[in-house]
């Protein structure tokens, strides 16, 4: 099976939907607890983001206790705010198109610092659909259409065709 869009490796099989984390293939027909999973993912990602902000608050208080300069505190706040905004945007874009692997590898540390932004993007997307559902659905529909086009084009037995002399 192709890792890119869930198309089968053999030409006789039809395309299969690619599973999404926490949802499996329930996103295809919205069955088997899809709504409950979406609610759970939304609550879980928001709760994780809140707890993460509390941990960051404790780290900030630790810097205040250490009596470092105001400039370093400002740099830390700016770093987490900018990295979170960039992580939000990168994660949000990843729900609608496949990310470039090289770019993602180069942004890995920045995205790790801005993990709160990624959690918030996951929360907001799960309010409307399974995160990444639109991308997976478009790829699956395109693979199905391509498969149907290939199979209907090959209809008929070629050995029964008459040759013209």
Buried (B, 14 or more C-beta within 10 A) or exposed (E): EEEEBBBBEEEEEEBBBBBBEBBBBBBBEBEEEBEEBBEEBBEBBBEBBEEBBEEBEEEBEEBEEEEEEEEEBEEBEEEBEBBBBBBBBBBBEBBEEEEEEEEEEEBEEBBEBBBBBBBBBBBBBBEEBBBBBBBBBEBBEEBBEEBEEEEEEEEEEEEEEEEEE
